[in-house]
Every structure is written in structure tokens, then in C-alpha cells.
């Protein structure tokens, strides 16, 4: 993965997100690791990146929970 890309974790389990972020930190991954905790927040985040609303770092890797309440991971994939 390129250095100018981030890792995005999309999961409704906050503890799981924290564990993944800690694991990436422990192995010294140099890329920023971001987490959002529901499908709607994921869509908002990705839309803002693709529309140029804010100057965030485009994810090079997305870890996506498919089973989330509300907007599911499958709906995020469809988008």
C-alpha cells in the first residue's frame, strides 16, 4: 500500500475497531488508520473524500463489517 493512503475500518463494534487500530500500531504500519462505526458514517466519509469536501487521505485498504444495523456493509459495497 502506498504511503499516501490510509486504512479505514468500518465496524459497529468499537472494541474490535480499537483492537485493529492497536494491532496496526504495534506492527508499525506507517499509514494513518481511521475507524467509523456504522454504514452511514462510512458512506458520508467516503463521499466527502471522493467529492473533495475535505482533504482526507483516500483509503488504500478498507476493512468492512458486512452485518451492521442500519446501513449494512453490503450497502456500502453497492455504493
CORWO-V753210 format. One record per pair of residues at least 24 apart in sequence whose ideal C-beta (glycine too) atoms are under 6 Angstrom apart, sorted by the first residue. I is the first residue (numbers start at 1). J is the second residue. If there is no record, write none. Layout:
BEGIN
[[I | J] [I | J]]
END
This chain:
BEGIN
[[1 | 60] [1 | 61] [5 | 58] [5 | 60] [6 | 31] [6 | 32] [6 | 34] [6 | 57] [6 | 59] [7 | 31] [7 | 33] [7 | 61] [8 | 34] [8 | 59] [8 | 62] [9 | 35] [9 | 63] [10 | 36] [10 | 42] [10 | 64] [11 | 65] [12 | 37] [12 | 38] [12 | 68] [32 | 57] [38 | 68] [38 | 70] [39 | 68] [39 | 70] [39 | 71] [39 | 72] [39 | 75] [39 | 76] [40 | 70] [40 | 71] [42 | 76] [43 | 79]]
END
